[in-house]
């Protein structure tokens, strides 16, 4: 495999890929427009669709645009692709100037614009659409809980896909050890036990590797069945509640894996030349990451690998963990909102467009008809268990995704959570010390965030 070793978070920062969330909305099929919106014969218009760099999945956006234009010959789509941070800087500037793109793929970075009235209210279009307004057609609820949490009744974004946690394993390492492959019945205790059996540091082979701590901390938190889901570390809590059964449980898992050598040391996790560090280099038996890994770079791995559901903390308890959602939004000042709406609806509620999104393998499409198709569920390159990305997205329960509207996604995790977890894993801090520290830093931090968010809401 030729891809350079970058974590998903590093890729977001550097070149920049994201994990994000915005919300789509509705019309009918690709060739259908809202009533009264038909273009005069021969008239042609242009709309702009902006997205951040999706790496190999960029081809899915090109395919969507080509198919949409073929079905709508009077509409030309200008596809703009920019690095993650550069895209938001440009959109912010264009919003201020009153000339943003017509349609935008994105995430939490645009939610503030929703409250400030810069995004089109698509509620009526959504509710009037026979496909979009029927929950049974989709893997998950399209009416984003983020908006409900912050008191806005407007639907300003439409989901096109989800991201879910997945557990990966190197079949060759398991087979050489004569051990059964992981499956959905596994708990983290089983992973730890098996990781110890597979670890051979003298041969540069480890039993287990954590993916991005930012993601894994959140997944483990929910698996501990916290009493307050809005106080979670991923993505954005409204408050911090680390000194709790859930917070302490998360830190103890990190400490135990490091203590007994079941997991590769933190500083060695990304020190190899392949994507996902040691796992990508074929040196790790198991890896906890996201389903985006499978399609983004794991297609190229030079060994046999497989996928299954994330292990459980407690046997029998498996919460919905499709906490990250991919969305599209529309500009409130678009000169062609009907055509822009048709484009984003094509990606969410039309089987052809949604299937193309799924074939890009960065997001799992939310339209069941597309997600369950062989083209998405069983691509030629798929590893055993690839269908678990759809199965995980369909778990019952809400998506706990409390994005605030005014702070940097990476700020608190980067400054406090990541280094604290690393100290716990290296034995430099006990789990008890870690949760106390995170609360001491988090309580004033999130109190200030809450005050700033309320100020935006009152404008």
N, C-alpha and C positions, 0 to 999 in steps of 0.2 A: 504494500500500500504506500502511496506517495504523499498522502496528506500530512502536513506538518502538525505536530502535537499542539493542539489548542483546546482548552476547555471551552464549553459553550459560552461561559461567561466571558472568557478572554476574547473569544471571537466577537462577541457583542461589543466589547470595548474597542477592539482593534480594527476589525475590518468591516464590518460589524454585522453580526447576525442577531436576531433577537428572539426573545421569547415573549411575546407580548399579547396585548389584548385590546381590541376594538370591537364594535358591534355593527352588524349588517342590517339590512331590512328587505322589503318585499315588493314584488309585482306579480308577474305570472310566469310565462315561459320566456325563453330568450328573445323571441320575436314579438312579445307583447308589451305594450306601453300603457301607462295610465290613460284613462279616458280623455279624449280631446288633445292628446299630446302628439299625434301623428305628424311627421314632417311633410311639408309640401313635396310633391314629386320632383325629383332631381336635386333637391337641396341637400347639402352635406354639412355636417358639423364636426367639430373636434372636441373631445373631452380628454382630460389628463387624469391618469391613474398613477399615483406615487406609492412606491413601496421601498422598504429597505432591502439591502442585499441578502438574498436567501441562498447564496452559494449554489450548489447543484440544483436546488429546487427553483431557481429562477426560470428554468425551462417550463415549469408548470404555469407561470404567469404569462409567458410568451404564448403558450398553447391556448390559454384561456382567451387572451386578447385576439388571437388569430381566429378562433372559432366564433367569438362574439361578432367580430367584424364581418365574417362570412355570412352570418345570419342577419346582420344589420348593415347592409352595404352603404347606407347613407351616413354611417357613424364611423369616424376615425378615432382610434384610441391612441393617445400619446402615452407610452409607458415609460415612466421615469424611475430609475433604480439608483439609489444612493447608499453609501455606508450609513449605518444606524444613527450615530450621533449627528452626522451631517444632514440627514433627512429631517430630523426634528428642528435643527437650527434653521434650515431653509423654510420649513412649514411655519415656524413661529414668525419668521420675518414676513412671509407672504400673508399670513393671517393679519398681521399688523398693517400691512399695506392694502388689505382688502382684495387680494388676488391669489388665494390658495388654490391647490389642485381641486378638481371636481370631486374626485374620489381618492381615499387614502387608506392604505393597509397599515395597521399599526397596533398600538397597545395603550397602556396607562399614560403614555406621553401625550395623548390627545384628550384625556378626560377633562383636563382643566378647560380646554376649549369648549367642551360640551356645556359646562356650567356657565361659561361666559357668552353663550349664544352663538358660537362660531360654527357649530355643526347643525346640519339639517335635522329637524324633528321628523322621523320616519314612522311614527306611531300609527298614523292612519293608514299608510301604505301597508304596513305590516299586518294590521288587524283585518284589512280588507282582502288580504291574499289568502286564498284557500289552502295553499301548501304551507306557507310560513306560519299561519295562525293555528295549525293543527300540530300539537306537541308530539303526537304519535309518529310523525314523519321524521323525527330527528333523534340523534343519540342523546342529546342533552337539552336543557331548557335554553331557548334562544333569548329569553328576556333577561338580560344580564343582571345578576344580583348586585353588582356594583352600583348600578343606578338606583335600585330600590333602597340600598343601604344608605345612600346619601340623599335620599329624599326627593329625587327628581323622577317624575312619572314619564318623562319623554324617552322614547327609544331613539338613540342617536348613533347606535352602532349595531352591526349585524354579524353574528358569529359565522365564520366559514370553516373553522376547524378547532380542534382541541389538541393539547399536549398532555400526555399522561406518563407517570413513572413506569418503567419496565425493568425487569431483572434479566441481565444477559449472562450467558455462560459459554465457556470455551469447551466444546464437546470433546476435543482431542485430549485436553488435560484430564477431563473426567474419565474418559475411556481408558487412558493410560493407567489411571489409578484404580480402575475397576469399580468406580462409584456410579450410582444412578444419577441421572441428570436432575437438576432442580425442577420442581413443578409448583403449581399454585397452592399446594398444601403446606409448603415450607413456612417455617417461622424464622425470625432472626436468630434464635438460639440454634436452629438447625444450620443456618448459614455459618454461624461462628464455629460450630463443631466441625463442619465440613471444610471450612477455610483453614482450620488448624491442620487437618489431614492432608490438604493439598499444598500447604506452604513448604517450600524448599529454598530458603534464602540463599543457601550456598550455590544453588543452581539458578539463581535469579528467577525463581518462580514463587508467586504468592497466591494465597487462596482467594483473596477478595480485594477489591478496590472500590472506594467510594467515588461517585461522580461529583458533580459540583455541590459543595457543602451547602450553598444557598438553597438548592432544591431539596437535598436530602434531609436537611434540618426540618423543613416544613412538612415533608412527607412523614417523617418519624413522629413529629408532633401530633399530627392527626391520628396516626395509628395508635397513639397512647390514649385515645378517647378523652380529650380535654373537655372540661365542663363549659368552656367559653371558646367557641370557634373563631370569634372575632379578635381574640388575643393571641393569634398565632404569629410565628416569625416569618411566614411566607404567605403572600408576598409582603403585604404591609399590614401590620397589626394596628388597631386603634390605640392599643395600650400594650404594655409589656407585662407578662405574667410568668416569668421564667421560674420563679421560686414556687413551683407547683409540682404535682405528680407528673404531669406531662413534660414540663421543662427539665426536671431532674432525670426523668426516664430517658429522654433524648441524650443528655450528656453522659449518662451511665453506659449507653450503648456504644458511643464513640470511645469512651475510656476502656471498656472491656475488650473491644476489638483490637485496640492498640496494645493493651497490656499483654494479651496472650499471643500476639503475633499473627492473628488471623488475617489482618489487612496490611497491605503495603504501606510503608511509612509515608507520611504526607509529602515530605520533600522529594520522594522518589516517584510519586504518582504520575507526574507529567514530564519526567526526565527522559523519555524515550522519543524516538523520531516519528512515531505513528500516532494517529488520532486516538484520543482517550488514553494516552500514555501507555502504561504497561499492558493494559488489556488489549489495546490495538496492536501491540508488539507481540501478542501471543504468550505473554508471561504471567497472566493472571487467570484464575479459574472462574471468577464471578465478578460482576460489575453492576452497580446500581445507578442507572441513568434515566434518560427520558426517551420516549419513542422517536424523537427527532434524530437521535443517534443512528437508529436503524437505517433510515433513508439517507441521511446526510453523508455519512462516510463509511458506515459499516458494510455497505454493499461491496466495498473493495477489500475487506479483510482477507488475508491469504490463508485463513484456516476455517474450519467448520465451527460455527457458533449457533446459539439458539436463544430464544426469548421466552420468558414466562412472566406471570404476575409478580409484583413486588411482594417479598415475604411479609408475613404478618407479625406484629409484635405479640399479639395474643391469638392463639388458634381460634378460628371462627369469626374474628372481627376484621372486616375489610371495608373501610370507609371509601366513599367516592373521593378520588384524588385527581380528577381532571380539573385541576385548579388553574390551569393557564389556558387562555383562550385566544384564538387568532380572530381578528375582526376587520371589518371595513367600515368607514364612515364617509359621509358626504358633506361637502362644504355648504354652509347656509347661503352663500352668495354665488353658488354655481349658476351660470347662465343656462345650463342644460341639465337640470336635476332629474328629468325623466329618463334621459339616456344614461346618466351616471347611476341612477337607481337600477336600471335594467342590468347594467354591467355587474354590480355587486350582487344582485339577486342571482345572476347566472352562476356565481361561484358558490352560493349557499343552497339554493333551492331547485336548481336544474341539474338533472342527473349528469348530463354531458360535462357541464362546467365543474360540478363538485367532484366528478371522477378524475378530472384533470388535476384538481387540487390534491386529491389522494395519491395520484401517481407521482406527484412531486415528492411525496414521502416525508415532507417536513411537518405538515399538519395531518391529522386524521379528519377527513371531512365529516361534518355534522349531519348531512343528509343520509338517512339510513340506506336508501336505495343505492347510493353511491358507495357508502362505507362497506356494505355487505357484498358488493360486486367482486367477482374474481379479479378484476383489474386492480382493485385496491387491496383486497384481502389476500390475494394469492399471486402477486407479481412473480415473474420468472426467477428473479434473484432472491426471493424471500427465504429467510431462514426458518427452521422449525419454530412454531409458536408465534409467528408474525401476526397472526390474527388476534393476539392478546391486546394489541394496541386498540382495537375496536372494542373488545370485551371490557377492557379497563375503562374506556370512555363511557360505556353504557351502565356502569355501576349506579345503583339508585342513590339518590341524595343530592343535595344542592352543591354547587361549586363555591367553596369558601375563598373568594378572591377579593379581599378588601383593599383595593388600590386607593391610596390617597391621591389627591389631585394636585399636589403642589411641591412634592419633593423628589429627589433623585432616587430611582429604584435601587441603586447599588450602595447608597450612602451608609445606612445603618448596618447592613450585612457586611459591607467592606471594612468599615471602621471597627466594628465591635463583634459581630457574630463569627465571622470567619477566623479572625485571629484567636478568639476565645476557644473555639472548637479545636483549633490546631494545638493550643496550649494543653487542652484536656487530653488530646490524643498523644501528645508527647510526654504526658505525665508532669507537666509544669504547673497544673492547676487541677484541683479536685472538682468533680461535678458540682458539689455544694458551693464551692468558691465561684465557679463559673456562673451559676444561676443568680447568685447574689450580686455579682459584678454586672451582669447584663441588666438586672432590674435597676441597679443604681444609675446606670447610664441611660437605660431605656425609658424610665418613668418621666424624667423631664423632657427627653427628646420627643416622645410621642404626645406629651401634653402640649408642647409647642406646635407640633404638627396638627393636632386636633383644633387648636385655636386658629391656626392659619386657614385650615379647611373651612371652618365655620365662617370665617370672614369672607371667603370666596362665595359661599352659599348665600350670604346675606346681601351681596352686591345686587 
